[in-house]
Amino acid sequence: MRVFSGKPPRFWFARRGPHAMELDHVTLVTPDLEGTCRFFRDIVGLDDGPRPPFRVDGHWLYARGRPVIHLVDATVPAQPAALVAPRIDHVAFRVASGDEWRALVQRLAAHRVPCQVADVPASAQRQLFVALAPGVVVEFVTSMPDGAAG
């Protein structure tokens, strides 16, 4: 078994062709299943779609006909805060600049969803962070033409 040394091989996530790697979906376990679903449906603009009949409640949210967010109802209590375990810090979605970005910002404001905006240093990228629940952060990122505000 090869141990990852910290420096990715030259082909890491860069392969082209039929075996190229891409993100398939993200699963979020949440105690607020319906509120989280409304956020992704009403504000982000994903579609609530078909889901296999698993033994635990949930939703599959679709983008362009593909299930990209799997929401799962939290059926077990969260781990004590003293336990340290590996975790994913946040999930990020790239949003087209211009009208798509402005529409997202307007929906967040209309629903009074608190968020933080940040510009990526030395780039024309803007980030917007939304904390859905403790430990569940969603980032939206876009390119800002000529560093324009949006």
C-alpha positions as CSV (number, residue, x, y, z in Angstrom):
1,M,0.0,0.0,0.0
2,R,1.4,3.4,-1.0
3,V,1.1,6.1,1.6
4,F,0.3,9.6,0.4
5,S,3.4,11.8,1.0
6,G,1.7,15.1,0.9
7,K,2.9,16.0,-2.6
8,P,0.3,14.7,-5.1
9,P,1.5,12.7,-8.1
10,R,1.6,14.6,-11.4
11,F,-1.7,13.0,-12.5
12,W,-3.6,13.7,-9.3
13,F,-7.2,14.8,-10.3
14,A,-5.8,15.8,-13.7
15,R,-6.4,12.7,-15.7
16,R,-8.4,13.2,-18.9
17,G,-10.6,10.7,-20.7
18,P,-13.0,8.0,-19.5
19,H,-11.3,7.5,-16.1
20,A,-11.1,11.2,-15.1
21,M,-12.2,11.8,-11.5
22,E,-15.0,14.2,-10.7
23,L,-17.1,14.9,-7.7
24,D,-20.3,12.8,-7.8
25,H,-22.3,14.0,-4.7
26,V,-22.0,15.2,-1.2
27,T,-24.0,13.7,1.7
28,L,-25.1,16.0,4.5
29,V,-26.5,14.5,7.7
30,T,-28.7,17.0,9.4
31,P,-31.1,17.2,12.3
32,D,-33.1,19.8,10.3
33,L,-33.9,17.8,7.2
34,E,-36.7,19.9,5.9
35,G,-35.0,23.3,6.6
36,T,-31.8,22.1,4.9
37,C,-33.9,20.8,1.9
38,R,-35.7,24.2,1.6
39,F,-32.3,26.0,1.7
40,F,-30.9,24.0,-1.2
41,R,-34.2,24.0,-3.1
42,D,-35.5,27.5,-2.6
43,I,-32.3,29.5,-2.3
44,V,-29.6,27.5,-4.1
45,G,-32.1,26.4,-6.8
46,L,-31.6,22.6,-6.8
47,D,-34.5,20.3,-7.6
48,D,-35.8,17.8,-5.0
49,G,-36.0,14.5,-7.0
50,P,-36.3,10.8,-6.8
51,R,-34.5,8.9,-4.1
52,P,-34.2,5.2,-3.4
53,P,-36.3,3.9,-0.4
54,F,-33.6,3.9,2.2
55,R,-34.4,3.0,5.8
56,V,-33.7,6.6,6.9
57,D,-35.5,9.7,5.8
58,G,-33.8,12.1,3.4
59,H,-33.8,13.9,0.1
60,W,-31.8,13.9,-3.1
61,L,-31.3,17.3,-4.6
62,Y,-30.5,17.5,-8.3
63,A,-28.5,19.9,-10.5
64,R,-28.9,19.6,-14.3
65,G,-30.6,16.2,-13.8
66,R,-27.9,14.7,-11.6
67,P,-28.3,14.1,-7.8
68,V,-25.5,16.1,-6.2
69,I,-26.6,16.7,-2.6
70,H,-27.9,13.7,-0.6
71,L,-29.6,14.9,2.6
72,V,-29.9,12.3,5.4
73,D,-31.9,12.8,8.6
74,A,-29.7,12.6,11.7
75,T,-30.9,9.5,13.5
76,V,-28.1,9.3,16.1
77,P,-27.0,12.1,18.4
78,A,-23.9,14.1,17.4
79,Q,-20.6,13.1,18.8
80,P,-19.4,14.9,21.9
81,A,-17.4,18.1,21.1
82,A,-14.4,16.6,23.0
83,L,-14.1,13.9,20.3
84,V,-11.8,15.0,17.5
85,A,-12.3,13.2,14.2
86,P,-11.5,13.9,10.6
87,R,-14.2,16.0,9.0
88,I,-15.0,17.9,5.8
89,D,-14.8,21.6,6.5
90,H,-17.2,22.8,3.8
91,V,-18.8,22.0,0.4
92,A,-18.3,24.5,-2.4
93,F,-20.3,25.2,-5.5
94,R,-19.1,27.2,-8.4
95,V,-21.7,29.7,-9.6
96,A,-21.7,31.5,-13.0
97,S,-20.8,35.2,-12.6
98,G,-23.2,37.9,-13.5
99,D,-26.9,37.2,-13.3
100,E,-26.6,33.8,-11.7
101,W,-24.5,35.2,-8.8
102,R,-26.7,38.2,-8.3
103,A,-29.8,36.0,-8.2
104,L,-28.2,33.8,-5.5
105,V,-27.2,36.8,-3.4
106,Q,-30.8,38.3,-3.8
107,R,-32.4,35.0,-2.7
108,L,-30.1,34.8,0.3
109,A,-31.1,38.4,1.3
110,A,-34.8,37.8,0.6
111,H,-34.8,34.7,2.9
112,R,-32.6,36.6,5.5
113,V,-29.9,33.9,5.4
114,P,-26.8,35.1,7.1
115,C,-23.6,34.8,5.1
116,Q,-20.0,35.9,4.9
117,V,-18.5,37.3,1.7
118,A,-14.8,37.2,1.0
119,D,-12.6,38.0,-1.9
120,V,-9.8,35.5,-2.7
121,P,-6.5,37.3,-2.4
122,A,-4.6,37.9,-5.7
123,S,-7.5,36.6,-7.8
124,A,-10.8,37.7,-9.3
125,Q,-12.7,35.1,-7.2
126,R,-15.4,35.9,-4.7
127,Q,-16.6,33.5,-2.0
128,L,-19.9,33.5,-0.1
129,F,-20.2,31.2,3.0
130,V,-23.4,30.0,4.7
131,A,-23.4,28.1,7.9
132,L,-26.4,25.7,7.7
133,A,-25.8,24.1,11.1
134,P,-22.8,23.6,13.4
135,G,-20.2,21.8,11.3
136,V,-22.1,22.3,8.0
137,V,-20.8,25.1,5.9
138,V,-21.6,25.7,2.2
139,E,-19.4,27.9,0.0
140,F,-20.5,29.5,-3.3
141,V,-17.6,30.8,-5.4
142,T,-17.7,32.9,-8.6
143,S,-15.3,34.7,-10.9
144,M,-15.7,38.5,-10.7
145,P,-14.9,40.1,-14.0
146,D,-12.2,42.8,-13.6
147,G,-12.6,42.5,-9.8
148,A,-16.1,44.0,-10.0
149,A,-18.3,43.9,-6.9
150,G,-21.3,41.7,-7.0
